[in-house]
Amino acid sequence: MILVGCTTSSTTPSPKKLMQEGYIVDQHGQVSNLKSMERFFADYQNKRPSSIKLVRYTIEGDPIFYTHKYNGRNITVTENATHDKFAGTKTITSNTCSDFVRQVKEESTVYMLKNCKENSANNGTIVILTVKKDKNQ
């Protein structure tokens, strides 16, 4: 008797693997590797070129990948939604923004890009990451 079988392997690395590769991982508000975001923000404030990689998961569990590259003047953000199985169009888009702000609130810290060229629908603002504060702090 000969048995033949197939296994399917995901081409998308696990959140743990992505974290090991330096990604900031946002799984429905649970953020890992936040120090990379803090370093990127400090680099922006000091006008040092820098970059980060971020992955955010959809409600269905599909990853959307982001890269943010700061050249000392502007931040270019690229969104790769090609792994989103439920997206109508699987696209890679890019945008350039001139300002990066961190808004500290009582319940959360929000990192956002402002004065973005291709995002007039949101007054030129892109929210990169929202980090909820631990209520036990």
Buried (B, 14 or more C-beta within 10 A) or exposed (E): EEEEEEEEEEEBBEBEEBBEEEBBBBEEEEBBBBEBBBEBBEBBEEEEEBBBBBBBBBEEEBBBBBBBBBEEEBBBBEBBBBBBEEBEEEEEEEBBBEBBEBEEEEEEBBBBBBBBEEBEEEEBBBEBBBBEEEEEE
